[in-house]
Each structure stands twice: as C-alpha cells, then as structure tokens.
C-alpha cells in the first residue's frame, strides 16, 4: 500500500557572505554563543574574508560545471559530486541564485502583471539585486519601465551589467542599501533580502527612496514558509535544521516578514496587499531545477558554514523523489506590498 509522506522545511535562502549583514559588509560577534561556537565563528569569519570576491570565471562555464542533468547523477554521481566540491563556494552561490530565481521569479511576474500600482509605475528599484536576474527578467516582460539595481557585491554588479548590456533601460550601482540615494522610485522590490537587514534601520531610510505614490514589494521567507515534498527528503530536512541554527548564529532572521509587519506602523507605513503563494513543482524542467537547487544549496552551505552532510544520501533521496511517478513538491512563499501611510 502506498503511503503519503510530507516533510516541512523553510525555504532555504543563502547569504552570499558570512556577515551579520551581507549588504553592509559588517561583522557582529555573536556574544551569547558558547566557546565552541566562538571558535566556529572565528573560522567562518576568516574564511569569509578570504572569499569576498568571486573569481572572474564565465557564468556559462560555471553553469555547465555546476548544474547536472539527471543522466549525470545516475551514471557518474561521484564524478559530478567531486566536480561540484572543487568549485569555489561563491562561484557556486552565483549559480545557486540563478536556479533559485528561475524557480521563483515567475511568481513575482504574475503578481506584478495584475497589480495596478505596478502598471502605473515608471521607475523601478531592485534592492539587493544580486547578479541582476530579476531585473533582466522584468525588463524583458515589462519594457515600458526604467530599472535600477543595487547590491554591495562588486562582482554581482559586474555580472548584472554584463547580462543587461544590450538593454538601455537598466542601471546598476554597487552601494549600501542603508545609504543608497540615487533618486526616488515608484516601485521598490526586495527579493529574499529582508532577512539579512536590520529592519528598523532600513525602514528609516526607505522614505527617502520612495516618491509620494511609491510602493515597496517584499518577497521573503516567513515562519510558515516551506518546501513540502513527497516522498520525504529526510536527510535534507536534518541538514536544513542545522543550517537554520547557523543562520541564527549569524543573525539571519527567519521570521523577518512577521517582524516587518509588526514595525510598519511605527515607521508610518501600511500594508496594501499580502499574498501567500504556493508554487507547485510539476514540469520536468522544474523538477530538475529543484534537484539542482537542493544539491547546490547543500554544497554551498557546507563550503561556507562547514555543516556536515552525507551527499550520497541526499542524492539518493533526490533521485527517488524525481523517479517516483506520484512525487510532488510545493514551494510556499509570501509577497507583501506596502506604501506610506497618511502624513502625521
């Protein structure tokens, strides 16, 4: 008799560097951790400082090396895993972001296509834009707008400029989110960035970036945000629990959306739309992307945070999930749209 299994884990979003706040480049020592955690922190901080800049490797070459096909995983898994482990952590992170964006940006595009505020907007700002995947996607779908992307990482900005060099409506700045001041915008987007920010500090600066009718769209993790999979990915679930403990150690807020909602009123903002999105993984392409994403995620987390993991078990579970005829997976996400409240 076939049994139905389900696991629930929070959607894992990696931070590009081991910072208390990766967008500002500021380290904060976790004072309340025990002696072992303090030693771990010292190792992670030293390792992160050596890996801040991403080597200048071609993005396409990285994708070819880091993204397997199902045949690769079935015929020569050891060879692929060895190749994956040999690639530097930040190079893998760039590819990881690309796969993550391919899985989730469609959700944002559908939301925007039906949103009246978006239809009327002209100036769009992507804060924490990474390598520019979202801006590139939106500029292709909505060509009537001017797009600006901001990120602290120099190599991400270089990649973003490279992949949008044929587009005249895209501009990118390497800058700090808390101090960026290049103009005011009708529509601001933060995709998987809020969890890395000091929310009060960001909300104080946000009014300077918005025009009178401007709105802000947050797309990030929630306490209930999860991946549900059948058959269960037991080893991956255990790995993610360890990962969440490390995120707490480095100050990443897994419940950032709830904290944001509780603080909006104090900063004179109000919610105008709140949507919980469930993205079903159904097509063959999406299923392969999930396998690729989870393998990349585990590899990057192991490289950057030294979290132990059994890759053979993870691979076995992912292939079992992929090959099971009635297997399924859903990604649960949240979109929150806010605007300035009435002047006090």
Secondary structure as UniProt FT lines:
FT   STRAND          7..9
FT   TURN            22..25
FT   TURN            31..32
FT   HELIX           35..50
FT   HELIX           59..66
FT   HELIX           70..75
FT   HELIX           77..86
FT   HELIX           89..113
FT   HELIX           116..120
FT   STRAND          123..127
FT   TURN            130..131
FT   HELIX           133..141
FT   TURN            143..144
FT   STRAND          146..151
FT   HELIX           154..163
FT   TURN            164..166
FT   TURN            168..169
FT   STRAND          170..174
FT   TURN            177..179
FT   STRAND          185..191
FT   HELIX           194..196
FT   HELIX           199..206
FT   HELIX           207..209
FT   STRAND          210..220
FT   TURN            223..224
FT   STRAND          227..230
FT   HELIX           234..249
FT   TURN            250..251
FT   TURN            254..255
FT   HELIX           256..263
FT   HELIX           265..267
FT   STRAND          269..280
FT   HELIX           284..305
FT   HELIX           311..323
FT   TURN            325..326
FT   STRAND          328..340
//
